[in-house]
Amino acid sequence: MNKLIIAIGLLLLSIPLYAGVALDMVRTDTSGEEIERNEIFAQSGMLRIDSGGGPFSSDVSMIFLGDKFLVVDHDEKSYIIMDEAMLDAVSSKISEAMKQMEAQLASMPPEQRAMAEQMMQSQMPGMMGDEESTPMRVEAIGPGEWRGRDCTRYAVFIGPEKYQDVCAAPLDKVDGSADMMEAFHGMAKFVKKLTESLPGPLAASISDNPGAVMEEIDGFPVHSVEYQYGQATGEVSLQSIVEQELEASVFAAPDGYRLEDPFAGR
């Protein structure tokens, strides 16, 4: 009996408590030239996205920890924490600024006030409260195939405009994809919770995250085509996905990085 217990104990010790997943996603333009590469890590419901190129002017990591985000700027060797408390403070500051703006507008002559409102609306669309966020819609459009993988094809729309074509492979055909999807789903739910109390335009900008699309599809997105004004602008492709145990440091700001207050000096 003792030998059996020892054997079971050794077996359990040999199995990782939490499986980790690492993948590379590459964005290319219409000519096939790489313009951005994202390294994505998931483990125990946590998620890290390292972005190289693309819209970021510096090397940035976005780390989701279940109840907060760390936004890490590697060029500046600094990071901020984005959680419910931080976004409540943002919402409060925006509300106070809007009250001050409305008070200033109310003191202006009608013609001058109309000109000021028009100028602000052109510079900050939606901030005057007359514009709602455009809903996203995902439609299954049939079976497909990409690089030898069978997949289901989906069309993603923002309002009437097509935003993406997505090819999603079954989770049991892509090693580690189930754990990655679980982490993305957790992130999407948390982002939705964060945005509930934010002003409409700010909430719409924050809620535009990869997890939102992943909640609406069945499978793991291995390839997608992006569109703007009806024209394809590029593609995003899965380059590799590997199951591996990840160090705790993957989901933390590096040693020596300073925590910044996003409201300092404001």
Secondary structure, DSSP 8 states (H G I E B T S, - for coil): -HHHHHHHHHHHHTS-SS-EEEEEEEEEETTS-EEEEEEEEEETTEEEEEEEETT-SS-EEEEE-SS-EEEEETTTTEEEEESHHHHHHHHHHHHHHHHHHHHHHHTS-HHHHHHHHHHHHHHSTTTTS------EEEEEEEEEEETTEEEEEEEEEETTEEEEEEEEE-GGGSTTHHHHHHHHHHHHHHHHHHHTTS-HHHHHHHT--HHHHHTTSSSEEEEEEEEETTEEEEEEEEEEEEE----GGGGS--TT-EE--TTTT-
